[in-house]
Amino acid sequence: MKVFLEGLNCANCAGKIEKLVGKMPNVREASISLATGSLVIEEDEGFAREETYDAVVKLVHSLEPHVVVSQNRKPLVVPEPCSCDGHDHEHSHGHHQAEESQSLGHSHTGALGDMDKRQKYELTTAIGLFLLGFVLQAFLPADLEMVSVGVFLGAYLLAGYRVILLAFRNIGHGQIFDENFLMTIATFGALVLTEWPEAAGVMIFFGIGEFFQDRAVDNARRSIAETISFNAVTANRVGPEGEVVIDAKQVKVGDVLVIKPGEKIPADGIIMQGVSHLDTSPLTGESYPRKVKKGDEILSGMINGNAVLKVLVTKDYENSTAMKIMQLIEEASDKKGKTEKFITRFSRYYTPIVVFSAVAMAIIPPLIIPGAFWETWFYQSLIFLVVSCPCALVLSIPISYFGGIGRASKEGVLIKGGNYLDVLYQSNVFVFDKTGTLTQGEFKVIKTVSATGFTKTELLVAAAAGEHYSNHPIGKAITAYAQQDVDETRLKNYAEIPGKGTQVQVDDQMILAGNRNLLRDHQIEIADSDEEGTLVYIAINGKLAGYLVLGDQIKDNALSALQGLKRLGVKKTVMLSGDNAGVANQVGKKLMLDEVIGDCLPQDKVAAFEKIKVENKDGKTIFVGDGMNDAPVLAMADAGIAMGALGSDAAIEAADIILMKDDPMDITKAVDIAKYTRRIMIQNIVMALGIKITVLTLTFFGMGEMYLAIFADVGAAILTILNTTRILKYRGFWQKNR
């Protein structure tokens, strides 16, 4: 079950909700993604969907009144701010829950990081009173000091009453260690010490900091969402009334659409009329234009080039390629990486430890240090409380993962979760399939050799019959070369022998078409051959009729990609191939692979990969194949990568990482982006903890100030989030060399 929490920008709040939902009846586990604001609930036996949803709404509303809970998919692209002029009229995108909660809003703001008007007015007024308090303090006589004190108190209450009320409300729900509680205790302490300006200033700067923090979070979300957004907003549908502009979401199968130059294609379809060039870069990252004509399939998200196209829709908007990919990216953010899980666990212990340290600081030093003042250590303990909130850490890590996934998608690489970014970062052994992965997979017959007693025509007729039903690239290449008309009524008992070839009966002839192992299984002797290429042997009624030699070209970027992986620290590259060892070794030598294993049946690939994975004790082992043909090995790998998966449901299901265009260089890009994302996360952790530890150390030695504590809390969060957005602008060595 998945629900969306619109307006949830607070990491601590997310942790509370996640923990409590996880304890609900018949819930196995709950996980919140701050990057997309989604809550994923793993269902256990006896799970009641409606009752659980109602309980989640009630829980979220009790803890975070401003957050809107919805079962509908939240759009990846955050909508533009409403341009209303402030008059009293309804907004179609409003929600009664948000309206009800405005009387007790959270200091964290709405989905656009923008406070409602009342909150803005209150904070602005509080700032004005705060400044007025200093003026009065400077110019009023001592006997009128209470006037300035009253002004400071007014500023304090106006800026902080929401925080105080929420702190007490959360205590009632058993949630003590959150930023509302910490700020309330810290400022109450300042009031006890008669530090009126300090108490007001902390609440005001906290409110300002939270506002900018929310804006930073939402801007980061918006930037990432725009990076991966490629769905159309409107469509031109042709009907009885002529051409009508409709919402793209209304497009259905069977509709006829007109796609004008420069427009995004709103749904998958077949071209009925027109010739144009399409920009496929939104889906594949490849800017080279693709020519299309009548009868060609086109996919949503692509951009039409220079001519008008008329298209028959084959998939509606919700099931189109663009939406499928965007949903995949959004769901990827729900799968937490190890760093995110660690930080979440760390924060649960970190905050209570710092809070208890603050209590100890307030009590112990005055008791054991001669001349120590209670007021001094009490004040310093309050600073400890303010610094203890771990929002900077817990916020920046999931957004880093989402940023890495979004950056990879811009290059045509779909990564199904932050956990697979971790695997790519740790990968040091890559195992490749050959055909369709490192080679083009577009075989061509380059030579035919007939055996004694058989003519070339007899050889080709038998080869065409043997490969007639085959969908393998080799079989298709042979039937295309043979150019023989095959009477299907004469074909009987067709069978494919995995990893070996095919057999079929034609009238009274039994035809075998396959590799050396297939013929040996039927006790047909074959002489050794030094031919360069893939050999397909043809036998008729137990006798060798000859063989065909097929060639397959290495992909243009294959060698560059493998060299790039070595540059990124990959220690071993291996190729597993069902082709004969001679051909496999030739390809391996050209690509400078560390190891090549040929003559692999499907079960041989599994056994070979398992051995390689067991031997790799220092890192992760990745397998790269071309979809469902390699599904068993893809499933065994620490991460499976599917090649050339544009529009392929099978490959999307089989693999953990999907390359939207058939380019080995995208593997290198994915690893490089994963490593850069990791560096950003480490920087964020060091920055956030470094700032907090520095302020805590200064405080312990009596040099800390409450304003520094505010910076260590919200300031650190803003800095780490801004640092995270660098991922979207990352230019790897593969891009710099263009």
LUMGULO-889791 format. One record per residue (C-alpha): z, y, x. Coordinates in steps of 0.2 Angstrom, whole numbers, plus 5000, padded with zeros to 4 digits. Layout:
REM LUMGULO-889791
ZYX;...
This chain:
REM LUMGULO-889791
500050005000;499650175006;500150345000;499850525007;501250655010;500450825010;501350955019;502350845030;502350925048;504150885053;504350735065;506250715061;505950715042;504550585044;505750475053;507050485039;505750445026;505050305036;506750225039;507250235021;505650175013;505750025025;507449975017;506749975000;506649814990;505249694995;504649815008;504349725025;503949885035;503550065033;502550175045;502150365044;500650435053;501050625056;499250645062;498550615044;500150625034;499950445027;501350325024;500850135025;501950015017;501849825022;502149725006;503349575005;503449444992;503949514975;503249684979;503149804964;501849934968;502150054953;504050044955;503950074974;502750224972;503950304960;505450264972;504450344986;504050504976;505950524971;506450494989;505250614997;505650744984;507450734987;507350745006;505850865007;505550954991;503951044997;503050885001;501750824988;501550634987;499950564981;499050394980;497350474982;496550484999;496850645007;495250725014;495150715033;494550895034;495951015029;495151125015;494951305019;496351425014;496251484996;495451654995;496351704979;496851884978;498651854972;498351874954;499251754942;497951614939;497951434941;497251344956;496351184954;497051114969;498851154965;500251024960;501751044949;502850964962;502451094975;502851224962;504451154957;505051144975;504751324979;506551374974;507151264988;505751255001;505951175018;505751275033;504251175037;502851235027;501351175017;499751085021;498951235029;500451285039;500651445028;502251495020;502251535001;502351724997;504151714993;504651635010;503551765019;504351905010;506151835014;505751815032;504951985034;506452065026;507651975036;506752035052;506852215046;508752195042;509052115059;508252265068;509152385056;510752305061;510552345079;510052525075;511652545064;512652455078;512052585091;512352745080;513752715068;515552755073;516752605076;517652625059;515952585050;515652435060;515752325045;514152405038;513052335053;514052165051;513552165033;511652195037;511652055050;512451935037;511151985025;509751945037;510651785041;510751725023;508951785019;508251695034;509351535033;509951505015;508551375013;509051285029;510951285024;510651215007;509451075013;510751035027;512051005014;510850915002;510350795016;512150765021;512350705003;510950585006;511750525022;510550615033;511550715046;510650725062;509150835057;508651015062;509351085046;511151015050;510951065069;510451245065;511751265051;513251205063;512551305077;512451465067;514151435058;514851425075;514151585080;514851665064;516551595069;516451675086;515951845077;514251835085;513451915070;511751965078;511651795087;511851695070;510551805062;509351795077;509451605078;508951585060;507551715061;506851645077;507051465070;506051515055;504651605065;504551465077;504451335063;503051435055;502051445072;502451255075;501751215058;500251315061;499951235078;500151055070;498851105056;497651185067;497751025078;497450915063;496051035057;495151035074;495250845075;494650825057;493150935060;492750835075;492550675065;491950745049;490150715045;490050695026;488950805015;489750915002;488350924990;486750834986;485050874978;484750744964;483150724955;483250684936;482350714920;482850904921;482150914938;483150944954;484950974952;486351014965;487850904962;489450864971;489050724984;490450624977;489450604961;488050514970;487750334963;486650184968;484950204961;484950404962;483450484969;483950624981;482950764990;483550795008;482950965014;482751015032;484451045041;485450955027;486650815030;486250655021;487550625008;487350435005;486450285013;484650255006;482850205008;481550335011;480250344996;479250495003;479150595018;479150585037;480450675047;481550665063;483450635060;484850705071;486050545072;487350625084;488650645070;488750455069;488250405087;488450545098;486650535103;485650695101;483950615104;482950635087;482550475078;480850475068;480950405051;479550365037;479350285020;480250125019;481550165033;483350155030;484350305033;486250325034;487450455027;488050585040;486450605049;485550765048;483750785042;482650875054;480950955050;480350895034;480850865016;481350675012;481450594995;482750454996;483250314984;485150284986;485750104990;487550144993;488650274983;489650414992;491250314993;490450165001;489250255012;489150235031;489950405034;491450375022;491650205029;491750275047;492950415042;494050295033;494050185048;494550335059;495950385047;496650205046;496650195065;497950335066;499150225055;499150095069;500450165081;500250145100;501650085111;502050255117;502250325099;503350175095;504450205110;504650395107;505150355089;506450235094;507050355108;507250495096;508450395085;509650375099;509250545109;509850665095;511550575091;511850565110;511550755112;512650795097;514050695103;513850775120;513950945112;515650895104;516250825120;515750995129;516651095116;518350995118;518450915135;518151055148;519451175141;520651035142;520350985160;519651145168;520951275173;520551445165;519151385154;518951475138;518751375121;517551515115;516451495130;516251305129;516151305110;514651425111;513851315125;514051165114;513151255100;511651275112;511651095115;511551065096;510051175094;509151095109;509450915103;508050905090;506650795097;505250865086;504150915101;504050735107;503850645091;502550765085;501450775100;501250595103;500450535087;499350695087;498750645105;498250475099;497350545084;496450665096;495950525107;495250425093;494350585086;493650625104;492950445106;492150455088;491250605094;490450505107;489950365095;491450255099;492650195084;494350145090;495350055076;497050115082;498150205094;498750035100;496949995106;496950165116;498450095125;497449935129;495950025135;497150125147;497849965154;496249875155;495749805172;494649655168;493049665157;492149515151;490349535144;489149435134;487349445141;486049455127;486149615117;487649675127;487049705145;485249665141;484149725127;484149565117;482249595114;481449445121;479649425124;478649275129;477949305146;477249125149;476848955141;476748795150;476048645141;476548465146;475248335150;474448275134;474748435124;473748585121;474348765121;473948775102;474948615099;476448685109;476348855099;476148775082;477748665085;478748805093;478348915077;478948775066;480448745076;481048925076;480348975059;482148995051;483049055066;483749225066;484149225085;483249355095;482349215105;481749125089;481049285082;480149325099;479349155099;478749165081;478049335084;477149275099;476449115091;475749205076;475549035066;475649025048;477048895043;476948805027;478848795022;478548655010;478148545025;479848585034;481248465031;483048435038;483148605047;484648615058;485348735071;486348665085;487548795091;487248845109;485748725111;484348765099;483548695083;482748535075;481648515060;480548385053;478748425049;477848295039;478148135051;478548245066;480248285073;480248445082;481548505094;481548685101;482948735113;483748725130;483848585143;485548525135;484648495118;483348385125;484548285136;485548245120;483948165114;483648075130;482148175135;481948195154;481548375160;481048415178;481948555187;481148725186;481248885196;480448995183;481249165182;481749195164;482449105148;481648935145;481448865128;480848685128;479848605114;479848415110;478848325097;479448145092;480448125108;479148185120;479148355130;477648455123;478048605135;479048755137;478948945134;479649075147;480449225139;481049385147;482449505143;482649675150;484249745157;484849895147;484550065155;486350115157;487149945160;487249965179;487950145178;489250085165;489849945176;489950065191;490850195180;492150055175;492450015193;492750205196;494050205183;495050065191;494349905183;494549775196;493449635189;491849625178;491249455172;489749395162;489749245150;488049185144;487349045134;485749065145;485448945159;486448985175;484849035185;484449175173;486249225171;486449235190;484849345192;485549465179;487249465187;486549505204;485549655198;487149725189;488349685204;489549585193;491049505201;490749335192;489449255181;489649095170;488049025163;487548885151;489048925140;489148845123;490248945110;491748835115;491348855133;491449045131;493149025123;493848915136;493149025150;493849185143;495549105140;495649055158;495149235164;496449315152;497849195159;497349235177;497449425173;499349455174;499249645179;498349725165;497349695149;495749595147;494349665136;492849565129;491249655125;489949565113;488749595100;489749565084;490049405074;489149285086;490649315098;491949325085;493049185092;493149275109;493349445102;494849385092;495649315108;495449475119;496749605120;495349715113;493649665107;492249785108;490649765097;488949825103;487649915092;488649915076;487950055067;487950005049;488549825053;490049775042;490149615051;490449695068;491649815061;492649675054;492549575070;493049705083;494449815088;493249945096;491549985089;490050065098;488950155086;487450145097;486850015108;487350095125;488550005138;488950185144;490050205129;491250075135;491550185151;491750335140;493050245129;494050195144;493950375152;494550455135;495950325134;496550365151;496450555148;497350545132;498750445141;498850585154;499050715140;500450615132;501350595149;501150785151;501850815134;503350705137;503750785154;503550955147;504650935131;506050845141;505850955156;506151115145;507551035136;508450965151;508251135160;509051225146;510451095144;510751115163;510751305162;511951295147;513151175156;513351295170;513551445159;511851525160;511151465143;510751575129;510451535110;508751605111;508251495125;508851345115;507651395101;506251405113;506751225120;506651165102;505151245093;504351325108;504151155117;503451085101;502051225100;501651205119;501451015118;500351025102;499251155110;499151045126;498650905114;497050995108;496350985125;495850805122;494550875110;493750975123;493850845137;492250825147;492250655157;491250625173;489950545162;489650715153;489850825168;488350725177;487150765162;
